Amino acid sequence: MLQHILITPFSYRRIEYQPDKMPNPLKSGILKKRFRFFEMITLPSIKAQENSDFTWIIVVDPLLPAAYRNKFSVITTGMKNVFLHNFTPEVAANNTGWLKPYIHPETGYLIISELDADDGIFRGFTRYVQDYYSNLIESGQIQPIQFLSCKNVLQWDFFNTPKAPLGFIKPWTRANTPTVAAGLTACCKYPEMDFSIFGVGHRLVSLLFEDNPTGDLDSTLIYRVEELRNTIKKIAARSDLAFNAEVSSENNFHQIATNEPQTLVTNNLLNMRFIRFFEEPGKRIVFDSQTSVPGIEIDYDLAARLIKANRKILPLLAVLLWKFLFEKNYVNISSKKSKLTMIKRLIRGFRNMK
């Protein structure tokens, strides 16, 4: 039996959470905004799936207020196999131990896909993924571990101008990160290959299939790729499968081959990497609800209300500068550039919001 599990992380304190440096994901204002983005894009895109035979697990903080647990219950009414799961360190361990309560006893191959709580996927995603792996099983070409990602990725620059009331759309522009988290998938022989893609790090998957992933990569990233390789080798060694754990793009990696947009990534001020908001302004085109993202379901009424908070007016620039200079945020932690350089980048990015 082939089983498909979709995992969505929602506003929880991760293992690396540093309360003195990072924003509190349980802060009421953050929860409210993140939930509304979830309602705007993630929920409708999942509800619209042509194949509803999947299990959806939404990972939440153990201290998520009861009011939000009730909200999740209400908005997923009528959907089957939807669960809230409290985050624990085990969830981030890249194995299936924490998933056992959701896995059918007859499962022989387990598919696990990721989707962040402010992104969307096309209506045919679960159908495509399950058909792809079913065909490999039937033809005898299935490998003990295989990876899949979306290729046609769009970014929604979620800010409002007079000529673009719903913001702008642009292609995925980070050439050094060809695999995005939205729709990132692993299919494994179960229970022999005890591996979960959740939290692996989407950039690592593309690097996994490069012979020598070095170049301009920092040593930490190179180490993490090697660590992922070793994890797969250890899992294979523990299994009874005749599998040497060698993976190649030809045998173990696939990108979805459809012409329509497959994934829509929302660049908004809540995103932990909000600098994407300003990248490649020359590639933006005005977002059109009729033509920009065919096949991806969105609550446009809610989008029209939410985007008004991100108008190109001076108070928004003040918010950005305050957010970067004085509030706890991930950009300050992850960026190796000086504060002055980052401030100039923010101001330049704001000017290019047109």
Rosetta silent file (secondary structure, phi, psi, omega in degrees, C-alpha in Angstrom):
SEQUENCE: MLQHILITPFSYRRIEYQPDKMPNPLKSGILKKRFRFFEMITLPSIKAQENSDFTWIIVVDPLLPAAYRNKFSVITTGMKNVFLHNFTPEVAANNTGWLKPYIHPETGYLIISELDADDGIFRGFTRYVQDYYSNLIESGQIQPIQFLSCKNVLQWDFFNTPKAPLGFIKPWTRANTPTVAAGLTACCKYPEMDFSIFGVGHRLVSLLFEDNPTGDLDSTLIYRVEELRNTIKKIAARSDLAFNAEVSSENNFHQIATNEPQTLVTNNLLNMRFIRFFEEPGKRIVFDSQTSVPGIEIDYDLAARLIKANRKILPLLAVLLWKFLFEKNYVNISSKKSKLTMIKRLIRGFRNMK
SCORE:     score description
SCORE:     0.000 S_00000001
   1 L     0.000  137.403  177.199    0.000    0.000    0.000 S_00000001
   2 E   -99.824  126.054  179.189    1.151    3.504   -0.892 S_00000001
   3 E  -122.864  139.061 -177.106    0.379    6.201    1.713 S_00000001
   4 E  -116.685  123.121  176.263    0.813    9.944    1.307 S_00000001
   5 E  -116.890  130.115  176.521    1.354   12.277    4.292 S_00000001
   6 E  -109.310  129.547 -176.511    1.479   16.043    3.886 S_00000001
   7 E  -118.479  129.499  178.237    3.120   18.030    6.699 S_00000001
   8 E  -123.965  119.554  175.897    2.628   21.763    7.337 S_00000001
   9 E   -80.764  135.371  178.854    4.545   23.578   10.105 S_00000001
  10 L  -132.334  105.381  165.039    2.550   26.306   11.837 S_00000001
  11 L    43.882   63.862  176.766    4.091   28.863   14.217 S_00000001
  12 L  -126.575  163.009  178.804    5.899   26.745   16.790 S_00000001
  13 L   -81.854  107.504 -177.676    9.104   27.098   18.801 S_00000001
  14 L   -74.649  173.424 -179.692   11.655   25.057   16.898 S_00000001
  15 L   -58.702  -38.804 -177.049   14.690   23.359   18.439 S_00000001
  16 L   -84.687    6.969 -178.156   16.890   26.295   17.414 S_00000001
  17 L   -60.393  128.850  178.443   14.454   28.833   18.877 S_00000001
  18 L  -121.608  101.818 -173.574   16.287   31.542   20.846 S_00000001
  19 L   -59.480  -24.560  179.574   13.815   33.673   22.809 S_00000001
  20 L   -82.977  -11.535 -176.681   16.340   36.472   23.252 S_00000001
  21 L  -123.867  -22.268 -173.032   17.003   36.737   19.503 S_00000001
  22 L  -113.923  149.355  177.393   13.978   35.375   17.659 S_00000001
  23 L   -64.092  145.188 -179.533   10.343   36.527   17.512 S_00000001
  24 L   -77.063  113.660 -177.585    7.949   34.565   19.708 S_00000001
  25 L   -67.406   -9.960  178.590    5.794   32.449   17.344 S_00000001
  26 L   -98.527    2.466  176.702    3.045   32.381   20.001 S_00000001
  27 L   -61.014  135.968 -171.309    2.728   36.159   20.157 S_00000001
  28 H   -57.103  -41.990 -179.458   -0.935   37.012   19.515 S_00000001
  29 H   -64.887  -40.072  179.055   -0.227   39.365   16.611 S_00000001
  30 H   -66.678  -45.172  179.130    2.025   36.835   14.873 S_00000001
  31 H   -59.188  -44.569 -177.757   -0.469   34.009   15.358 S_00000001
  32 H   -60.815  -47.036 -177.739   -3.325   36.082   13.969 S_00000001
  33 H   -68.943  -42.127 -179.422   -1.452   37.074   10.823 S_00000001
  34 H   -65.275  -36.909  179.245    0.000   33.616   10.182 S_00000001
  35 H   -65.915  -36.799 -178.929   -3.376   32.002   10.574 S_00000001
  36 H   -70.292  -35.955  174.370   -4.882   34.396    8.050 S_00000001
  37 H   -65.449  -39.585  176.440   -2.163   33.605    5.500 S_00000001
  38 H   -58.277  -45.066  178.842   -2.869   29.926    6.130 S_00000001
  39 H   -66.355  -33.773 -174.450   -6.565   30.570    5.421 S_00000001
  40 H   -72.332  -41.900 -171.228   -5.757   32.653    2.354 S_00000001
  41 H  -127.102  -46.701 -174.108   -3.530   30.253    0.423 S_00000001
  42 H   -67.399  -51.650 -178.602   -2.494   27.014    2.135 S_00000001
  43 H   -59.433  -52.067 -178.938   -5.938   25.806    3.184 S_00000001
  44 H   -62.867  -33.414  179.795   -7.743   26.487   -0.127 S_00000001
  45 H   -69.588  -31.283  177.036   -4.937   24.921   -2.150 S_00000001
  46 H   -76.904  -41.892  178.423   -5.144   21.751   -0.057 S_00000001
  47 H   -60.324  -29.454 -175.720   -8.940   21.646   -0.080 S_00000001
  48 L   -84.642    1.095 -176.879   -8.857   21.874   -3.882 S_00000001
  49 L   -58.460  131.445 -178.981   -6.672   18.773   -4.356 S_00000001
  50 L   -67.150  -30.270  175.211   -8.063   16.510   -7.079 S_00000001
  51 L  -111.174  112.197 -177.003   -6.908   13.472   -5.106 S_00000001
  52 L   -95.256   10.868 -177.908   -8.023   13.738   -1.473 S_00000001
  53 L   -86.276   74.621  177.609   -6.490   10.418   -0.433 S_00000001
  54 L  -152.338  163.095  175.749   -3.781   11.823    1.854 S_00000001
  55 E  -107.757  128.946 -178.341   -3.178   12.545    5.528 S_00000001
  56 E  -110.443  118.509  179.496   -2.557   16.166    6.462 S_00000001
  57 E  -112.925  121.329  178.593   -0.584   16.843    9.643 S_00000001
  58 E  -104.039  114.545 -176.906   -0.284   20.437   10.856 S_00000001
  59 E   -84.731  124.429 -176.392    2.592   20.762   13.330 S_00000001
  60 E  -127.909  167.233  176.633    1.811   23.284   16.074 S_00000001
  61 L   -73.596  141.467  177.104    3.322   24.493   19.312 S_00000001
  62 L   -56.056  -26.436 -179.136    2.262   22.509   22.423 S_00000001
  63 L   -99.332   16.524  174.736    1.164   25.846   23.918 S_00000001
  64 L   -56.552  126.123 -176.845   -0.895   26.922   20.910 S_00000001
  65 L   -56.644  147.463 -179.408   -3.987   28.562   22.479 S_00000001
  66 H   -56.725  -33.216 -178.687   -7.189   26.540   22.501 S_00000001
  67 H   -59.760  -38.632  179.609   -8.886   29.254   20.451 S_00000001
  68 H   -76.913  -33.204  173.888   -6.589   28.504   17.508 S_00000001
  69 H   -60.944  -39.721  178.046   -6.971   24.758   17.902 S_00000001
  70 H   -67.673  -38.308  178.296  -10.716   25.329   17.616 S_00000001
  71 H   -60.661  -44.851  178.227  -10.201   27.546   14.567 S_00000001
  72 H   -60.398  -40.897  179.230   -8.274   24.768   12.824 S_00000001
  73 H   -61.588  -41.560 -177.667  -11.065   22.341   13.669 S_00000001
  74 H   -68.888  -48.034 -173.180  -13.695   24.655   12.212 S_00000001
  75 H   -74.794  -15.411  177.029  -11.939   25.543    8.952 S_00000001
  76 L  -103.550   10.926  176.933  -11.060   21.904    8.174 S_00000001
  77 L   -56.003  132.836 -179.346  -14.586   20.626    8.847 S_00000001
  78 L    93.947  -16.002  176.076  -15.527   18.144    6.160 S_00000001
  79 L   -89.265  142.769  179.645  -11.935   17.229    5.372 S_00000001
  80 L  -100.186  152.254  175.175  -10.803   13.736    6.332 S_00000001
  81 L    58.808   48.028  173.921   -7.512   12.758    7.942 S_00000001
  82 E  -114.491  127.869 -174.753   -6.468   16.207    9.170 S_00000001
  83 E  -135.388  143.035  167.211   -4.563   16.294   12.460 S_00000001
  84 E   -93.580  133.767 -179.561   -2.841   18.830   14.696 S_00000001
  85 E  -127.551  125.851  179.435    0.408   17.452   16.124 S_00000001
  86 E   -70.008  131.258  179.337    2.329   19.115   18.942 S_00000001
  87 L   -67.756  136.055  170.210    5.950   19.804   18.088 S_00000001
  88 L  -138.705  163.843  177.821    8.600   17.903   20.046 S_00000001
  89 H   -53.819  -29.011 -179.952   12.307   17.384   19.263 S_00000001
  90 H   -61.110  -31.788 -178.819   11.380   13.980   17.826 S_00000001
  91 H   -61.549  -33.497 -176.693    9.505   15.717   14.992 S_00000001
  92 H   -90.363    7.918 -174.003   12.764   17.253   13.752 S_00000001
  93 H   -83.801   -0.564  177.984   14.715   13.984   13.916 S_00000001
  94 L    60.733   30.990  169.355   14.096   13.080   10.240 S_00000001
  95 L  -129.909  177.096 -172.247   12.643    9.687   11.039 S_00000001
  96 L   -99.008    9.745 -177.130    9.091    8.337   11.060 S_00000001
  97 H   -54.982  -46.482 -177.908    8.823    7.483   14.749 S_00000001
  98 H   -71.706  -15.005 -178.670    6.493   10.370   15.554 S_00000001
  99 H   -90.087   -7.624 -174.042    4.366    9.557   12.505 S_00000001
 100 H   -53.093  -38.902  178.848    3.549    5.990   13.506 S_00000001
 101 H   -62.139  -17.625 -176.620    0.037    6.838   14.864 S_00000001
 102 H  -103.929   -4.718 -174.958   -0.868    8.140   11.396 S_00000001
 103 L   -95.823  130.252  179.121    0.651    5.335    9.291 S_00000001
 104 L   -68.580  143.928  179.829   -1.575    2.464    8.109 S_00000001
 105 L   -59.531  -27.891 -176.527   -0.363   -1.035    9.057 S_00000001
 106 L   -86.349   -1.567 -175.053   -0.474   -2.074    5.378 S_00000001
 107 L   -62.906  126.026  177.858    1.740    0.781    4.177 S_00000001
 108 L  -108.109  -27.374  173.993    4.608   -0.496    2.023 S_00000001
 109 E  -133.769  130.915 -176.502    5.778    2.826    0.628 S_00000001
 110 E  -113.536  122.075  176.056    5.444    6.069    2.542 S_00000001
 111 E  -100.819  129.711  175.831    5.325    9.430    0.763 S_00000001
 112 E  -125.647  125.129  179.195    5.982   12.532    2.878 S_00000001
 113 E  -121.394  152.934  178.582    5.557   16.025    1.409 S_00000001
 114 E  -110.609  148.749  170.444    6.089   19.477    2.934 S_00000001
 115 L  -154.720  117.123  179.042    4.051   22.655    2.552 S_00000001
 116 L   -68.202  162.618 -172.397    4.630   25.790    4.612 S_00000001
 117 L   -82.068   11.237  172.690    1.680   27.628    6.133 S_00000001
 118 L  -134.817   22.793  178.747    1.949   30.598    3.770 S_00000001
 119 E  -124.384  166.498  178.577    2.454   28.737    0.470 S_00000001
 120 E  -135.698  157.964  177.585    0.168   26.909   -1.971 S_00000001
 121 E  -126.651  158.463 -175.578    0.374   23.968   -4.377 S_00000001
 122 L   -72.259  157.543 -173.093   -1.485   23.207   -7.591 S_00000001
 123 L   -57.725  -29.386 -175.949   -4.691   21.153   -7.574 S_00000001
 124 L   -91.017    9.488 -172.410   -3.043   18.147   -9.183 S_00000001
 125 H   -59.348  -58.553 -175.527   -0.146   17.859   -6.730 S_00000001
 126 H   -64.799  -34.331  177.484   -1.222   14.838   -4.663 S_00000001
 127 H   -64.774  -46.988 -179.087   -2.607   13.086   -7.756 S_00000001
 128 H   -60.493  -49.728 -176.256    0.637   13.621   -9.679 S_00000001
 129 H   -60.551  -47.053 -177.780    2.878   12.494   -6.822 S_00000001
 130 H   -68.671  -38.377  177.210    0.878    9.360   -6.081 S_00000001
 131 H   -64.732  -39.939 -178.691    0.521    8.436   -9.756 S_00000001
 132 H   -61.309  -49.185 -178.098    4.247    8.922  -10.300 S_00000001
 133 H   -73.676  -32.693  175.798    5.272    6.587   -7.486 S_00000001
 134 H   -61.967  -41.643  178.899    2.503    4.085   -8.225 S_00000001
 135 H   -65.081  -37.475  177.449    3.783    3.784  -11.785 S_00000001
 136 H   -65.990  -38.818  178.590    7.343    3.213  -10.529 S_00000001
 137 H   -64.750  -46.682 -177.756    6.109    0.470   -8.193 S_00000001
 138 H   -64.921  -32.901 -178.913    4.100   -1.227  -10.938 S_00000001
 139 H   -88.534   -3.540  179.822    7.025   -1.087  -13.380 S_00000001
 140 L    76.108   16.933 -178.112    9.504   -2.342  -10.775 S_00000001
 141 L  -101.324    1.194 -178.616   11.602    0.823  -11.009 S_00000001
 142 L   -66.232  138.655  176.869   10.914    2.157   -7.522 S_00000001
 143 L  -101.881  159.244 -179.634   13.996    2.752   -5.364 S_00000001
 144 L   -59.471  -29.024  175.347   14.117    2.378   -1.552 S_00000001
 145 E  -142.677  131.188  179.169   14.368    6.168   -1.260 S_00000001
 146 E  -140.880  149.963 -178.263   13.403    8.765   -3.850 S_00000001
 147 E  -119.401  152.592 -179.428   13.012   12.524   -3.820 S_00000001
 148 E  -145.125  144.659  175.871   10.694   14.829   -5.727 S_00000001
 149 E  -143.929  165.852  175.291   10.329   18.599   -5.976 S_00000001
 150 L   -84.697  141.046 -178.770    8.332   21.208   -7.842 S_00000001
 151 L  -102.059  -43.973 -178.018   10.069   22.841  -10.805 S_00000001
 152 L   -88.492   89.335 -174.831    7.661   25.580  -11.901 S_00000001
 153 E  -108.981  132.976  175.655    7.762   27.777   -8.804 S_00000001
 154 E  -116.331  151.164  176.125    6.315   31.287   -8.582 S_00000001
 155 E  -114.197  137.482  178.517    6.801   33.923   -5.895 S_00000001
 156 E  -106.210  103.816  176.102    4.066   36.281   -4.775 S_00000001
 157 E   -77.429  103.498 -165.796    5.556   39.603   -3.684 S_00000001
 158 L   -88.583   71.348  171.166    2.789   40.481   -1.290 S_00000001
 159 L  -139.618  157.070 -168.116    2.687   44.276   -1.327 S_00000001
 160 E  -111.174  131.467  171.397    0.124   46.676   -2.685 S_00000001
 161 E  -132.223  164.857  179.887    0.511   49.569   -5.147 S_00000001
 162 L   -55.378  -36.324 -178.455   -2.123   51.508   -7.118 S_00000001
 163 L   -87.027  -10.733 -178.113   -1.321   49.569  -10.292 S_00000001
 164 E  -135.274   76.253 -177.273   -1.040   46.222   -8.491 S_00000001
 165 L   -61.995  -23.884  177.076   -3.818   45.860   -5.893 S_00000001
 166 L  -108.839   18.779  176.870   -2.931   42.172   -5.412 S_00000001
 167 L    82.788 -155.087 -173.098    0.814   42.651   -5.568 S_00000001
 168 E  -131.016  157.424  177.115    3.249   41.106   -8.027 S_00000001
 169 E  -120.939  145.512  176.469    4.254   37.692   -9.293 S_00000001
 170 E  -152.256  158.244  177.856    7.755   36.577  -10.311 S_00000001
 171 E   -71.406  167.845  173.150    9.539   33.287  -11.011 S_00000001
 172 L   -65.396  127.311 -169.777   11.748   31.582   -8.459 S_00000001
 173 L  -112.348   -2.940 -177.864   14.959   33.591   -8.695 S_00000001
 174 L   -93.192   91.995 -175.763   17.446   31.821   -6.419 S_00000001
 175 L   -61.821  -27.382 -179.055   19.434   29.732   -8.868 S_00000001
 176 L   -83.154    1.746  176.652   21.557   28.272   -6.064 S_00000001
 177 L  -133.246   72.345 -175.119   18.405   26.883   -4.412 S_00000001
 178 L   -72.501  -21.957  178.025   16.536   24.988   -7.151 S_00000001
 179 L  -102.427  120.779  179.985   14.529   22.828   -4.731 S_00000001
 180 L   -98.080  163.520 -177.384   12.020   24.764   -2.635 S_00000001
 181 L   -70.127  -35.786 -177.561   10.319   23.556    0.539 S_00000001
 182 L   -65.409  115.819 -179.492    6.791   23.793   -0.879 S_00000001
 183 L    85.579   -0.790  178.553    5.984   20.367   -2.300 S_00000001
 184 L   -61.665  131.306 -168.726    9.360   18.846   -1.388 S_00000001
 185 E  -137.666  145.455  168.492    8.750   15.108   -1.161 S_00000001
 186 E  -130.448  138.248  174.835   10.456   11.847   -0.253 S_00000001
 187 E  -118.105  125.999 -176.143    9.067    8.375   -0.919 S_00000001
 188 E  -129.199  148.331  170.070   10.598    5.521    1.082 S_00000001
 189 E   -65.214  125.966 -174.563   10.168    1.776    1.410 S_00000001
 190 L  -118.114  136.939    7.781    8.373    1.421    4.718 S_00000001
 191 L   -94.622    6.382 -173.211    9.237    0.481    7.410 S_00000001
 192 L   -59.505  -46.609 -179.041   12.731   -0.466    6.190 S_00000001
 193 L   -96.237   92.195 -174.485   13.812    3.070    5.233 S_00000001
 194 L   -84.092   77.737 -173.117   12.949    5.011    8.372 S_00000001
 195 L  -136.949  138.537  174.908   13.347    8.499    6.904 S_00000001
 196 L  -124.489  133.487  178.953   11.289   11.694    6.917 S_00000001
 197 L   -73.717  -18.017 -171.943   11.928   14.654    4.591 S_00000001
 198 L   -61.654  122.134  177.463   10.335   17.050    7.076 S_00000001
 199 L    81.715    7.081 -178.266   12.845   19.630    8.238 S_00000001
 200 L   -65.806  -35.796 -174.209   15.730   18.281    6.148 S_00000001
 201 L   106.674  107.748 -169.599   16.390   21.642    4.491 S_00000001
 202 H   -63.682  -30.232  179.727   15.194   22.053    0.936 S_00000001
 203 H   -68.188  -29.187 -178.068   18.519   23.285   -0.434 S_00000001
 204 H   -63.591  -31.445 -176.216   20.251   20.134    0.774 S_00000001
 205 H   -65.093  -44.738  178.568   18.167   17.957   -1.533 S_00000001
 206 H   -65.975  -38.777  179.466   19.454   19.579   -4.724 S_00000001
 207 H   -68.547  -25.633  179.578   23.018   19.527   -3.383 S_00000001
 208 H   -59.400  -28.245 -175.916   22.627   15.854   -2.528 S_00000001
 209 L  -102.461   15.343  171.083   22.686   15.082   -6.240 S_00000001
 210 L   -98.976  138.744 -176.569   25.791   17.100   -7.059 S_00000001
 211 L   -62.673  -45.066 -179.556   29.029   15.128   -7.236 S_00000001
 212 L  -133.547   83.407 -176.908   31.101   17.740   -5.420 S_00000001
 213 L   -75.385   79.746  179.954   28.858   20.307   -3.714 S_00000001
 214 L  -123.207  -97.929  178.336   31.502   22.897   -2.875 S_00000001
 215 L    58.073 -126.280 -178.138   32.051   26.050   -4.951 S_00000001
 216 L   -93.711   15.446 -179.400   30.947   29.103   -2.977 S_00000001
 217 L   -73.327  143.637  176.541   29.138   27.041   -0.339 S_00000001
 218 L   -78.575  162.527 -173.213   30.062   27.644    3.266 S_00000001
 219 H   -63.510  -31.614  179.939   31.525   24.792    5.292 S_00000001
 220 H   -63.615  -43.842 -179.369   28.369   24.396    7.390 S_00000001
 221 H   -66.759  -41.910  177.467   26.225   23.702    4.334 S_00000001
 222 H   -60.475  -41.956  178.647   28.762   21.248    2.903 S_00000001
 223 H   -62.444  -40.867 -178.135   28.809   19.454    6.264 S_00000001
 224 H   -66.974  -35.125  176.619   24.998   19.242    6.330 S_00000001
 225 H   -64.931  -44.995  179.154   24.919   17.682    2.854 S_00000001
 226 H   -65.043  -36.312  177.270   27.452   15.075    3.923 S_00000001
 227 H   -63.361  -39.780  177.096   25.471   14.495    7.099 S_00000001
 228 H   -64.188  -42.858  176.582   22.351   13.830    4.997 S_00000001
 229 H   -58.512  -44.932 -178.920   24.281   11.329    2.869 S_00000001
 230 H   -66.335  -35.233  177.190   25.501    9.563    6.003 S_00000001
 231 H   -61.336  -45.890  179.336   21.980    9.485    7.447 S_00000001
 232 H   -62.598  -39.738  179.202   20.700    7.715    4.328 S_00000001
 233 H   -64.228  -41.560  179.990   23.629    5.266    4.502 S_00000001
 234 H   -65.212  -41.726  179.388   22.937    4.444    8.158 S_00000001
 235 H   -64.091  -43.652  179.874   19.242    3.864    7.487 S_00000001
 236 H   -62.931  -38.538 -179.040   20.063    1.627    4.516 S_00000001
 237 H   -65.865  -32.484  179.915   22.576   -0.339    6.602 S_00000001
 238 H   -77.943  -18.643 -177.603   19.928   -1.020    9.262 S_00000001
 239 L   -83.340  169.856  175.511   17.419   -2.256    6.698 S_00000001
 240 L   -97.703   16.127 -176.050   17.272   -5.703    5.119 S_00000001
 241 L   -87.178  148.604  175.311   17.230   -4.171    1.660 S_00000001
 242 L   -83.901   72.243 -174.414   19.878   -4.746   -0.990 S_00000001
 243 L  -135.946  122.125 -175.816   20.520   -1.019   -1.189 S_00000001
 244 L   -88.368    3.054  176.639   23.964    0.576   -0.984 S_00000001
 245 L    71.856    9.913  174.243   22.525    4.042   -0.275 S_00000001
 246 L   -80.314  126.614 -179.029   24.091    5.553   -3.396 S_00000001
 247 L  -118.848  146.881  179.319   21.660    8.075   -4.847 S_00000001
 248 L  -138.327  157.776  179.017   21.694    9.794   -8.233 S_00000001
 249 H   -64.577  -30.456 -178.943   19.517   12.351   -9.963 S_00000001
 250 H   -68.936  -41.090 -173.761   18.710    9.777  -12.641 S_00000001
 251 H  -101.391  -21.922 -169.210   17.422    7.097  -10.266 S_00000001
 252 H  -127.017    7.870 -177.796   16.419    8.921   -7.091 S_00000001
 253 E  -140.588  138.597 -179.663   15.267   12.428   -8.002 S_00000001
 254 E  -143.497  138.391  171.469   12.365   13.799  -10.021 S_00000001
 255 E  -108.928  136.189 -176.166   10.981   17.261  -10.680 S_00000001
 256 L   -57.319  127.505 -175.000    7.294   17.556  -11.468 S_00000001
 257 L  -105.495   74.392  172.552    6.913   17.858  -15.224 S_00000001
 258 L  -129.559  157.033 -175.603    3.822   19.980  -15.829 S_00000001
 259 L   -82.213  -31.216 -176.277    3.541   23.298  -17.654 S_00000001
 260 L   -75.630  161.253  174.441    1.316   25.140  -15.177 S_00000001
 261 L   -56.501  135.812 -177.398    2.624   26.734  -11.963 S_00000001
 262 L  -103.276  -29.681 -176.282    3.083   24.011   -9.369 S_00000001
 263 E  -142.007  139.607  174.205    3.899   26.041   -6.281 S_00000001
 264 E  -120.518  116.279 -179.180    3.220   29.591   -5.139 S_00000001
 265 E  -100.550  125.756 -177.602    5.568   30.909   -2.447 S_00000001
 266 E   -91.676  119.573  174.397    4.367   34.003   -0.599 S_00000001
 267 E   -92.938  105.820 -176.441    7.001   36.638    0.137 S_00000001
 268 L  -138.903  168.802 -173.992    5.577   38.569    3.058 S_00000001
 269 L   -71.104  -10.761  176.339    6.828   40.372    6.138 S_00000001
 270 L   -85.841  -19.686 -177.220    6.001   37.409    8.369 S_00000001
 271 L   -65.176  137.436 -176.658    8.301   35.091    6.433 S_00000001
 272 L   -64.307  -17.177  176.215   11.504   34.339    8.342 S_00000001
 273 L  -116.963   57.162 -169.686   13.447   35.202    5.198 S_00000001
 274 H   -67.503   -7.050  178.016   11.522   38.364    4.315 S_00000001
 275 H   -63.485  -25.098  176.001   14.446   39.733    2.248 S_00000001
 276 H   -56.063  -25.943  177.872   13.072   37.670   -0.672 S_00000001
 277 H   -50.547  -32.039 -172.601   10.401   40.358   -0.703 S_00000001
 278 H  -105.578   -3.817 -171.756   12.874   42.698   -2.433 S_00000001
 279 L   -77.669  146.128  174.271   14.779   40.401   -4.775 S_00000001
 280 L    48.384   57.709  179.968   14.764   40.675   -8.586 S_00000001
 281 H   -62.194  -25.736 -179.634   12.288   43.579   -8.959 S_00000001
 282 H   -68.897  -15.316 -178.902   12.857   43.591  -12.725 S_00000001
 283 H   -96.994    1.331 -179.689   11.206   40.169  -13.038 S_00000001
 284 L   -76.023  144.180  165.888    7.948   41.183  -11.372 S_00000001
 285 E  -130.927  156.717 -176.974    4.672   41.421  -13.255 S_00000001
 286 E   -61.950  133.062  179.170    1.340   42.560  -11.849 S_00000001
 287 L   -71.848  126.601  177.952   -0.547   39.756  -10.119 S_00000001
 288 L  -118.851  121.354 -174.958   -3.779   38.920  -11.936 S_00000001
 289 L   -64.928  -19.676 -178.365   -6.259   36.695  -10.114 S_00000001
 290 L   -88.472  -29.236 -170.028   -7.551   35.292  -13.415 S_00000001
 291 L  -126.778  -16.446 -170.389   -4.302   34.399  -15.145 S_00000001
 292 L   -70.967  -42.334 -175.227   -1.252   34.504  -12.839 S_00000001
 293 L  -132.629   66.044  178.482   -1.542   31.170  -11.035 S_00000001
 294 L   -60.588  134.422  177.289   -3.922   28.839  -12.885 S_00000001
 295 L    93.816   -6.551  177.308   -4.507   25.668  -10.915 S_00000001
 296 L  -113.508  117.678 -175.692   -3.652   27.092   -7.486 S_00000001
 297 L   -79.984  132.679 -178.454   -6.687   27.873   -5.348 S_00000001
 298 L  -138.475  144.721  172.358   -6.546   31.138   -3.341 S_00000001
 299 L   -85.989   93.434 -174.225   -9.053   33.045   -1.227 S_00000001
 300 H   -72.749  -27.396  175.816   -8.795   36.311   -3.156 S_00000001
 301 H   -63.342  -44.657  177.943  -11.301   38.162   -0.991 S_00000001
 302 H   -67.436  -39.232  179.137   -9.097   37.543    2.030 S_00000001
 303 H   -59.735  -42.262 -179.103   -5.967   38.364    0.012 S_00000001
 304 H   -63.513  -31.693  178.318   -7.411   41.734   -0.972 S_00000001
 305 H   -77.732  -41.233 -176.668   -7.997   42.560    2.695 S_00000001
 306 H   -69.124  -37.573 -171.867   -4.612   41.335    3.941 S_00000001
 307 H   -71.784  -17.335 -179.759   -2.479   43.022    1.305 S_00000001
 308 H   -64.376  -21.631  177.543   -3.723   46.491    2.217 S_00000001
 309 H   -74.640  -11.951 -177.997   -1.434   46.384    5.253 S_00000001
 310 H  -115.498   49.153  176.691    1.547   46.221    2.866 S_00000001
 311 E   -79.958  150.109  177.373    1.038   49.378    0.826 S_00000001
 312 L   -79.021   83.047  175.383    4.057   51.237   -0.523 S_00000001
 313 L  -134.799  158.261 -174.141    3.855   54.176    1.853 S_00000001
 314 H   -55.339  -36.189  176.758    6.515   55.588    4.178 S_00000001
 315 H   -57.430  -30.507  177.424    5.032   53.935    7.300 S_00000001
 316 H   -67.598  -41.287  176.299    5.781   50.556    5.690 S_00000001
 317 H   -61.191  -40.194  178.196    9.455   51.525    5.263 S_00000001
 318 H   -61.731  -40.278  178.208    9.485   52.577    8.904 S_00000001
 319 H   -62.357  -44.935 -179.061    8.075   49.168    9.857 S_00000001
 320 H   -61.495  -46.573 -179.443   10.760   47.389    7.813 S_00000001
 321 H   -65.633  -41.942  177.716   13.586   49.397    9.337 S_00000001
 322 H   -62.107  -44.146 -179.160   12.215   48.984   12.858 S_00000001
 323 H   -58.526  -42.933 -177.477   11.741   45.265   12.274 S_00000001
 324 H   -75.425  -41.574 -172.625   15.332   44.874   11.132 S_00000001
 325 H   -81.528  -37.006 -168.280   17.031   47.187   13.620 S_00000001
 326 L  -121.228  -24.502 -178.952   15.131   46.653   16.835 S_00000001
 327 L   -89.705  158.194  174.375   12.857   43.617   16.686 S_00000001
 328 L   -70.865  128.214  178.651   13.942   40.015   17.044 S_00000001
 329 L  -156.873  158.997 -174.850   14.136   38.502   13.560 S_00000001
 330 H   -74.069  -24.153 -178.105   15.849   35.745   11.614 S_00000001
 331 H   -64.287  -42.178  178.181   17.476   38.085    9.104 S_00000001
 332 H   -60.927  -34.212 -177.661   19.791   39.542   11.743 S_00000001
 333 H   -76.842  -42.730 -171.282   20.831   36.042   12.756 S_00000001
 334 H   -87.163  -26.362 -175.405   21.354   34.529    9.306 S_00000001
 335 L   -76.344  137.914  176.454   22.834   37.462    7.371 S_00000001
 336 L   -97.286   -0.304 -179.282   26.607   37.817    7.219 S_00000001
 337 L   -84.179  157.918  178.751   26.349   41.343    5.840 S_00000001
 338 L   -69.423  159.503  179.682   26.828   44.459    7.953 S_00000001
 339 H   -62.588  -38.885  179.878   23.809   46.286    9.325 S_00000001
 340 H   -62.162  -42.548  178.422   24.582   49.319    7.188 S_00000001
 341 H   -62.401  -42.128 -179.509   24.646   47.159    4.051 S_00000001
 342 H   -67.267  -38.616  178.273   21.354   45.538    5.011 S_00000001
 343 H   -62.734  -44.237  177.641   19.702   48.900    5.721 S_00000001
 344 H   -60.368  -38.530  179.924   20.769   50.170    2.292 S_00000001
 345 H   -66.233  -40.813  178.274   19.345   46.988    0.783 S_00000001
 346 H   -63.440  -44.606 -179.576   16.025   47.487    2.559 S_00000001
 347 H   -65.304  -42.960  177.506   15.756   51.101    1.395 S_00000001
 348 H   -62.665  -41.560  178.231   16.681   50.163   -2.158 S_00000001
 349 H   -62.869  -39.444  178.874   14.156   47.337   -2.071 S_00000001
 350 H   -64.167  -41.322  178.327   11.449   49.707   -0.846 S_00000001
 351 H   -62.013  -31.669 -178.193   12.150   52.131   -3.699 S_00000001
 352 L   -84.140    3.824  176.327   11.779   49.250   -6.159 S_00000001
 353 L   -80.709   82.858 -177.810    8.286   48.409   -4.891 S_00000001
 354 L  -156.590    0.000    0.000    6.509   49.739   -7.965 S_00000001
